[in-house]
Structure formats: C-alpha cells, structure tokens
Amino acid sequence: MDEIDVIKRKYHRHLLNFILRLIEDEGLVEDIGQEVFLNVYKSLKDFDEKRGTPFSAWLFITARNHCISELRKRRGKIIVPIETTSDIRAKDKTAEETLIENEKWQAVKTSVEQLPEPYRSTILQSLHGDSLNEIAVRDSVSPGTVKSRLFRAREKMKLLVKEYFGGKGYERV
C-alpha cells in the first residue's frame, strides 16, 4: 500500500464533506477530491511537519485553496459581498420576507461584532470554512479549546440575537 492509499483511507470521507461545504455542488465533489489527493501526493516532498503544521491541517488548507481556485474559475472571479447576498436571495420573496431576512442577517452581523475576543475571531474563522485543526494551529491552541470557543460564541450569539429582537422569538438563527 503506497502513501496516497493510506492518506485516502484516513481522510477521504472528511475531505469530501469539507469540499462539499465549500463547493456546494455534489457533482463536483469527487472530481475535486481526486484532484486534491493528486496535488497532495505530488507535493508530499514539500510537506515538513517540523514547521509545526499537522499533516491534516496542511491537507485541508490545500483542499480549501483548490476549492477557491475552482470557484473562481467557475464563477468568473465574481466576489459577492455579504451585504448583497440577501438581495440575491430576495428575488423570489415578498417584500415582507425580504425585510425579515435582512433583519435576521443584520442581527447576526451585529451579534458577531459584539462578541469579545477570542470568540469573535474563532467564529469568523469557522464561518469562513476553516476546520477546527486549522483554527487551532493558527491560534496556537488545542482543537478542544476551539470547540469550546465556538460553543460559547454560539451561545452568546443566541443571547445577542434575542436581545436584538427585544427578547422575543428568533431564537434559532
């Protein structure tokens, strides 16, 4: 059994789930996964664990970068700011639904801005699609600490969103 088989056996399912979250196109996931494994195999000689990056973090960073490249190719390098995403989703909605949707996004945005550090940076990295290991390596903490910060950030955000709406409803955002 060669190195790529060992890597695929250990990471295949997790990597494909990660790619699916980023690409959101089930038809492309397997192809992109194969391309990532091929790129990783070709680049194995460049990986140096002595630099402090675990192999899994390096693998998922490689996958993320490949997904970003694929998205740019397929979408013509169009980057949509978060403020306009609600406008795109609003095309098939009534004015009331659009208003409620925009209000929810504003509540989430405001709650993230109000989070204290390190919770704000941890939740933003998670929302950006970074894995627990990537966040842990970047912040020089354990993955358990990242999980704890994410849990506390989400709990605090629930309270902040509830406060935003006057303590009524909208508990699930």
VOPAGU-2260 file (C-alpha; in pm, 1 decimal, decimal comma):
REM VOPAGU-2260
SITE   aa  ch    i         X         Y         Z
SITE  MET   A    0       0,0       0,0       0,0
SITE  ASP   A    1     157,0     331,7    -100,1
SITE  GLU   A    2     134,4     668,5      77,2
SITE  ILE   A    3    -158,8     804,8    -121,3
SITE  ASP   A    4    -371,8     498,6     -36,5
SITE  VAL   A    5    -300,3     545,5     333,5
SITE  ILE   A    6    -387,6     915,1     309,3
SITE  LYS   A    7    -706,6     847,5     113,9
SITE  ARG   A    8    -818,3     576,7     353,8
SITE  LYS   A    9    -770,7     805,6     653,2
SITE  TYR   A   10    -903,9    1137,5     516,1
SITE  HIS   A   11   -1126,0    1060,4     214,4
SITE  ARG   A   12   -1469,3    1096,1     377,1
SITE  HIS   A   13   -1379,6    1404,8     583,2
SITE  LEU   A   14   -1215,2    1573,4     288,1
SITE  LEU   A   15   -1515,3    1515,7      60,3
SITE  ASN   A   16   -1751,2    1657,5     324,1
SITE  PHE   A   17   -1524,5    1960,1     360,2
SITE  ILE   A   18   -1518,4    2011,9     -17,8
SITE  LEU   A   19   -1896,8    1978,7     -37,7
SITE  ARG   A   20   -1940,7    2252,7     223,2
SITE  LEU   A   21   -1721,4    2484,6      18,5
SITE  ILE   A   22   -1830,0    2398,1    -336,0
SITE  GLU   A   23   -2197,7    2315,5    -270,0
SITE  ASP   A   24   -2214,1    2102,3    -584,7
SITE  GLU   A   25   -2230,8    1727,6    -524,0
SITE  GLY   A   26   -2142,7    1656,0    -886,3
SITE  LEU   A   27   -1801,0    1818,2    -849,4
SITE  VAL   A   28   -1702,2    1685,8    -508,0
SITE  GLU   A   29   -1546,6    1354,8    -620,1
SITE  ASP   A   30   -1354,6    1516,9    -906,4
SITE  ILE   A   31   -1217,8    1793,0    -687,9
SITE  GLY   A   32   -1135,0    1540,0    -416,1
SITE  GLN   A   33    -931,2    1334,9    -663,4
SITE  GLU   A   34    -751,4    1647,6    -784,2
SITE  VAL   A   35    -669,4    1745,2    -425,7
SITE  PHE   A   36    -533,0    1398,8    -344,5
SITE  LEU   A   37    -325,2    1405,7    -662,7
SITE  ASN   A   38    -187,5    1752,2    -577,4
SITE  VAL   A   39    -111,2    1640,8    -222,1
SITE  TYR   A   40      66,7    1329,8    -348,4
SITE  LYS   A   41     278,8    1540,2    -584,7
SITE  SER   A   42     356,5    1787,1    -304,2
SITE  LEU   A   43     432,3    1537,6     -26,5
SITE  LYS   A   44     802,8    1606,0     -61,9
SITE  ASP   A   45     734,4    1974,2      21,3
SITE  PHE   A   46     549,1    1895,7     343,7
SITE  ASP   A   47     763,2    1948,8     652,1
SITE  GLU   A   48     596,6    1864,6     982,9
SITE  LYS   A   49     886,5    2031,6    1163,1
SITE  ARG   A   50     735,2    2368,0    1068,0
SITE  GLY   A   51     459,0    2298,8    1318,8
SITE  THR   A   52     168,8    2235,6    1083,1
SITE  PRO   A   53      -0,3    1897,8    1127,0
SITE  PHE   A   54     -47,5    1696,3     809,6
SITE  SER   A   55    -427,3    1712,0     836,8
SITE  ALA   A   56    -421,8    2093,0     855,1
SITE  TRP   A   57    -190,6    2106,6     552,3
SITE  LEU   A   58    -420,7    1870,1     361,7
SITE  PHE   A   59    -733,3    2074,1     435,6
SITE  ILE   A   60    -560,7    2405,1     361,1
SITE  THR   A   61    -457,1    2255,7      27,3
SITE  ALA   A   62    -816,8    2145,2     -33,2
SITE  ARG   A   63    -954,6    2487,0      61,5
SITE  ASN   A   64    -714,2    2662,1    -174,1
SITE  HIS   A   65    -805,8    2423,0    -455,2
SITE  CYS   A   66   -1177,6    2483,0    -393,1
SITE  ILE   A   67   -1127,3    2858,5    -401,8
SITE  SER   A   68    -945,3    2823,7    -734,2
SITE  GLU   A   69   -1229,1    2609,4    -871,1
SITE  LEU   A   70   -1492,6    2856,4    -756,1
SITE  ARG   A   71   -1305,5    3143,1    -919,1
SITE  LYS   A   72   -1280,1    2951,3   -1246,1
SITE  ARG   A   73   -1647,1    2859,0   -1245,6
SITE  ARG   A   74   -1784,3    3190,0   -1128,0
SITE  GLY   A   75   -1568,1    3420,0   -1332,2
SITE  LYS   A   76   -1396,3    3564,2   -1026,6
SITE  ILE   A   77   -1710,2    3739,8    -910,0
SITE  ILE   A   78   -1698,9    3804,8    -538,5
SITE  VAL   A   79   -2029,1    3898,7    -378,3
SITE  PRO   A   80   -2009,6    4098,0     -53,6
SITE  ILE   A   81   -2215,2    3957,9     233,7
SITE  GLU   A   82   -2435,1    4269,6     233,7
SITE  THR   A   83   -2564,3    4186,0    -115,5
SITE  THR   A   84   -2627,3    3816,1     -64,0
SITE  SER   A   85   -2967,1    3888,2      84,8
SITE  ASP   A   86   -3054,3    4084,3    -231,2
SITE  ILE   A   87   -2974,8    3779,1    -444,9
SITE  ARG   A   88   -3188,8    3553,0    -227,4
SITE  ALA   A   89   -3469,8    3808,2    -228,9
SITE  LYS   A   90   -3565,1    3766,6    -596,5
SITE  ASP   A   91   -3840,7    3512,0    -528,6
SITE  LYS   A   92   -3959,1    3653,9    -196,6
SITE  THR   A   93   -4222,7    3900,5     -92,7
SITE  ALA   A   94   -4122,2    4238,5      46,9
SITE  GLU   A   95   -4208,9    4120,7     398,1
SITE  GLU   A   96   -3997,9    3804,1     365,6
SITE  THR   A   97   -3707,7    4009,1     230,7
SITE  LEU   A   98   -3734,3    4254,7     519,1
SITE  ILE   A   99   -3736,7    3972,4     775,3
SITE  GLU   A  100   -3440,7    3803,8     604,2
SITE  ASN   A  101   -3241,0    4128,7     603,2
SITE  GLU   A  102   -3327,5    4187,7     967,7
SITE  LYS   A  103   -3202,6    3839,2    1060,0
SITE  TRP   A  104   -2873,9    3896,8     875,0
SITE  GLN   A  105   -2830,8    4231,7    1049,0
SITE  ALA   A  106   -2893,7    4066,8    1387,3
SITE  VAL   A  107   -2630,5    3800,2    1318,1
SITE  LYS   A  108   -2380,8    4058,4    1190,8
SITE  THR   A  109   -2437,0    4278,6    1495,9
SITE  SER   A  110   -2404,5    3983,7    1734,4
SITE  VAL   A  111   -2072,5    3878,3    1576,9
SITE  GLU   A  112   -1941,7    4234,2    1608,4
SITE  GLN   A  113   -2034,6    4237,9    1978,2
SITE  LEU   A  114   -1857,7    3911,2    2062,2
SITE  PRO   A  115   -1544,2    3955,3    2272,4
SITE  GLU   A  116   -1212,4    3819,9    2152,3
SITE  PRO   A  117   -1112,4    3540,1    2107,7
SITE  TYR   A  118   -1469,2    3425,4    2040,3
SITE  ARG   A  119   -1523,4    3670,3    1754,4
SITE  SER   A  120   -1214,5    3563,8    1560,9
SITE  THR   A  121   -1286,3    3194,1    1623,0
SITE  ILE   A  122   -1646,2    3213,4    1497,2
SITE  LEU   A  123   -1539,6    3420,6    1194,6
SITE  GLN   A  124   -1275,2    3163,7    1101,3
SITE  SER   A  125   -1534,2    2887,3    1138,0
SITE  LEU   A  126   -1786,1    3077,1     924,4
SITE  HIS   A  127   -1511,1    3123,2     668,1
SITE  GLY   A  128   -1492,2    2744,0     641,3
SITE  ASP   A  129   -1174,8    2678,0     836,0
SITE  SER   A  130   -1154,9    2343,2    1014,9
SITE  LEU   A  131   -1104,9    2307,5    1389,1
SITE  ASN   A  132    -745,3    2199,4    1329,1
SITE  GLU   A  133    -671,8    2496,0    1104,2
SITE  ILE   A  134    -810,6    2737,3    1361,6
SITE  ALA   A  135    -621,0    2561,4    1641,0
SITE  VAL   A  136    -290,4    2582,3    1453,7
SITE  ARG   A  137    -345,2    2946,2    1357,6
SITE  ASP   A  138    -442,0    3048,6    1713,3
SITE  SER   A  139    -182,8    2823,9    1884,6
SITE  VAL   A  140    -445,4    2643,7    2093,9
SITE  SER   A  141    -580,3    2289,1    2108,9
SITE  PRO   A  142    -877,0    2175,9    1894,9
SITE  GLY   A  143   -1067,5    2129,0    2222,8
SITE  THR   A  144   -1018,7    2496,7    2301,4
SITE  VAL   A  145   -1150,2    2585,8    1956,1
SITE  LYS   A  146   -1460,2    2369,7    2014,7
SITE  SER   A  147   -1516,4    2536,9    2349,4
SITE  ARG   A  148   -1479,3    2885,0    2199,7
SITE  LEU   A  149   -1720,0    2800,5    1917,4
SITE  PHE   A  150   -1977,2    2666,9    2162,9
SITE  ARG   A  151   -1950,1    2975,6    2384,3
SITE  ALA   A  152   -1957,5    3209,1    2084,6
SITE  ARG   A  153   -2275,7    3046,1    1952,5
SITE  GLU   A  154   -2442,1    3059,6    2294,0
SITE  LYS   A  155   -2351,2    3427,7    2331,9
SITE  MET   A  156   -2473,2    3499,3    1977,9
SITE  LYS   A  157   -2809,5    3338,2    2058,3
SITE  LEU   A  158   -2849,3    3575,8    2351,2
SITE  LEU   A  159   -2735,3    3877,4    2149,1
SITE  VAL   A  160   -2974,1    3797,5    1862,6
SITE  LYS   A  161   -3257,6    3752,4    2109,8
SITE  GLU   A  162   -3172,0    4091,0    2266,1
SITE  TYR   A  163   -3157,3    4245,9    1919,1
SITE  PHE   A  164   -3519,7    4145,8    1867,4
SITE  GLY   A  165   -3626,9    4267,8    2209,8
SITE  GLY   A  166   -3600,5    3928,9    2377,5
SITE  LYS   A  167   -3877,7    3779,4    2165,1
SITE  GLY   A  168   -3861,3    3486,8    1924,9
SITE  TYR   A  169   -3598,6    3435,0    1656,6
SITE  GLU   A  170   -3402,9    3212,4    1893,0
SITE  ARG   A  171   -3295,8    2987,3    1607,0
SITE  VAL   A  172   -3083,7    3174,4    1355,9
